[in-house]
Every structure is written in structure tokens, then in C-alpha cells.
Amino acid sequence: MTDTATSPTRNSAGTALIELRAVERTYGSGHTAVRALRGVDLELHPQRLTVIRGRSGSGKSTLLGLAGGLDLPTAGRVRIGGRDVSAMSAHERLLLRRTEVDFVFQSFGLIPFLGAAENVGVPPGAA
């Protein structure tokens, strides 16, 4: 997420910046359906470190994609800055990611001579 004090998702009341409630994500359908997440509740608060860990294939990337508005849940609710991500248009989610949520992807899109914090600080399209 952005680290600016003026970001709309920042607050001083200690309420969650990102909130997931009863979130589920299923890929495919029928007998080939894969339930990546089942009933996940999570709150991400300002100035708190949250670690998401697990085995390969346990749903970590799916969870982070939902928490950042990259994907939509099959069931449940994701809120970023109090706004329901599922109620947003694709364009609104794009603007949300451009202004309020930062990602550093593990395997692509990084500038090799910059560190993780420096990569996060590079504006989209500047690299």
C-alpha cells in the first residue's frame, strides 16, 4: 500500500484499511472447480505488520490479489478504505490500484538495480 499520510485509505482511528469478510475464491466450475479460499476473514491495519505464509498452492497469492483489488471474490466482501471492491467498476478498481495500493510482484516488472522499497516508489509506467 502507499506510504503517504494523505492517502484516503489511511486513518487514525485504528480501523482496518483493508477488510475481507467470509471471502471465497473458486477457479473453474463443476468437477474441475478449485476452491482457493474458503471463508477467509482478515483485517489489515495501519502501522501493523501482517505476515501471510503457507505452502505453495495454499492461496497466498489469491488472497493478496483479492486484498489489493486485482481480482474479485466468488463470495464474501472485500473493502479497501471502507469501499466495497465488488461494487466498483473495473475502471474504478484500476484507479484504486494506481492511487492507493502498491504491489511488488515476485517475478516480473521489477527494476533489477532497485531494492523492494525503491521499486514500490516507482510510478506506474515510469519504468
N, C-alpha and C positions, 0 to 999 in steps of 0.2 A: 504494500500500500504506500501511498505517498507519505512523505515525512514532513509535510508543511503544516504549520499551525492553522492556516486559513482553509484547509480542505473541509468541505461540507460534511465529510464523514467523521471528522474529529469532534470530540465533545469533552466536556469537563465533568459531566455528571456520572461518569463511570459506566454508562450503558454501553451495550455491545455496538461495535462499529459494523460487524458482520454477524448475522444470526441465521442459523439453519435450524429448522424445526421439522422433525419427522421426515427428513429428506430421504428419498429413494431415487435410485437411477438404475434403469434397466436398459440394456442394449439388446436389440433384436426382439423377436417375438416367438410365440409358440414354444415348441420343444427345444429351439435353439436359443431361447432367451437367457441372458446372463444378468443376474442381479448384482450389480457392482456395489451398491449401497442399500442398506435396509434400515430405515427408521433412525437416521443419524440426527442427533441434537448437538449443536456446537455454538458457542459464543466466542467471538474474538474481540477482546477489549483493548483500549489504548494503553500503551506502556506496559503491556504484559507479553511475555514470551510464550508462544504456543508451539509445541513440537508435535508434528504428525509423523508417526513412524509405523512401519509394518512391513511385512514380507512383500516381495514382488507380487503384483496382482491383487493386493488386498484393498485397493480402492483409493489410495492416497492421491493420485493424480486426478481421479474423477472428483474427489472431494474438493480439491483445490480449484479445479475448473469451475465447479458449481459456486464455490465461495467467492470467486472473482468475476462471476458473470460471463464466463466463456461458454458455459453450457447451461441448460435448464434441467431442473429435476423432473423425473417422471411423476413423482408425488412429493408432497410436502412444500415447504416455503423457504425461500432464501431472501433475506433482507440485507441490503447494503445501505448504510446510513439511514435506516428506517424505511427505505423504499423497497417494495416487493419487486424483485428482479423479473419474476414471471409475468408481471403486468406491464413490463417495459417492451417497447418495440426493439427490433434488432438494432436500429439506429441509436436508440436511447441507451442500450447496453454498450454499444461501441463508444459513445460519448462518455459514459460512466467509466469504462476502462481507460480511456485516454486521459481523464482528468482526476480520477480518484483511486484507481487500483493499479499497482505496478506488478509486473511479473518478470522474473529472470528464469528463462527456460533452461533446462539442464543441458540440452544437447545441440541447440541451434540458436542463431540470432544474437550471439554474444560477440562483443569486440574482444578478440583474444588478448590484447595487451592491457585491458582494463580489468580491475577487480569487480566483484559482485556489486558492491555499493555504487561504484562508478558506472557500471552497466545499467543499473536501475535509474540513474540520474540522466541518462541519455534520452532526449525527447524522441518520441516515435517518428520514424522517417529520417532522422538525422544521421544515422549510421551508413 
